[in-house]
């Protein structure tokens, strides 16, 4: 689905914009901000059309789009933190992710 694909790609840009600078601790904060803003521009180029396509087509409600975006965001972030930042995911992270997945179940329930 086009909306989901665009949301996924937008979250890749945003996750890197928000957290990619943590890998380079010598980078001055103001450079990290400017790089982050530059990356966020591309995130918006994907996020806004994704939401418009999903909402204006009648496929998703605004609340459904938000929950989908949060699940994608957490999925992308989990992968990013493990593979890029080399962090470990504990049981509490998995439990929290399960709670978010339950939100998906409830938001799509008629």
N, C-alpha and C positions, 0 to 999 in steps of 0.2 A: 504494500500500500504506500502510495506517494507521501502521505502525511507522516507516517511512521518513519520512513526512510529519511525524510528531511529533518524530522525531530532528532533522529539518531545522529546525523551528520552535524547538526547545529550544536548538539551537546558535546561532541568531540572537540569542536572549536572552543566552546565555553569552558570545558574542563581544563583544557590546556591554557586558556587565557587566565583562569583563576589560580591554577595550581602548578603549571609548568615551570614557573620561575623558582619554585622551591628547590628544584634540582640544582640551580645555579645560585648558590648563596652569596657569591661575590658580586652579583648584579645589583647595582644601586636600585633602591625602591622606585625611584622616579622612572627609570628605564623599564622596570617591570610593569609599571602602570601604563606607560605608553605602548609597550608591546601588547599588554592585555587589552587595551582599548582598540588597537588595530585588529586583533583577533576577534574581539567582540563584534566588530563591524560585520565580519563574515558570518558570525553566528546569527546575527539579526537578519542577514540576507537569506538565511535558510529558515529561521524560526518563524518569522512573520508570514511568509508564504505557506509554511506547513500549517500554521493555525488557521489561516484564511481558507485554505483548501479544505481542511477537515471540518471547519465550522460552517462555511458558506455553502458547502455541498450538502449539508444536513447529515453528514456521516457521524459527527461527534458533537456533543454539547461542550460548552466552555469548561465545565467541571471535568468532563471526561478527558478533554485535551490536557488539562492541568495534571491530572493523575497520571496519564500516559507519559507526559513529559517528566514527571518526578521519577517514575520507574526507570525510564530510559536514562535520566541523569544519574541516578544511583548506580545503575548497571555500568554505565561508562566510567563513572568515578571509581567503582570497585576495581574494574579492570585496570584503569590508569594507576591507581594506588599500588596495586600488586605488581604490575609489569614495568611501570615507569619509575615510581618512587620506591619500589622494593619493600613495601610494607606488607604486613600479614593481616589477614582478616580473621578475627576471632569469632567465637560462638555468638557473642552479643551483637556483632555486626550482622550475622546471618539471621538472628532472631528479629532484629529491627527491619531487615529487608523483607522478611516474611510478613511482618505487620503492614508494610507498604503494599505488598502483593495482595493482602486481604482487602486493602482499600480499593484496589482494582476490581476485585470481585464485587464489592458492595456498590461501587459507582456504576457498574454496568448492569446491576440487578434491576429488573423492572418492578 
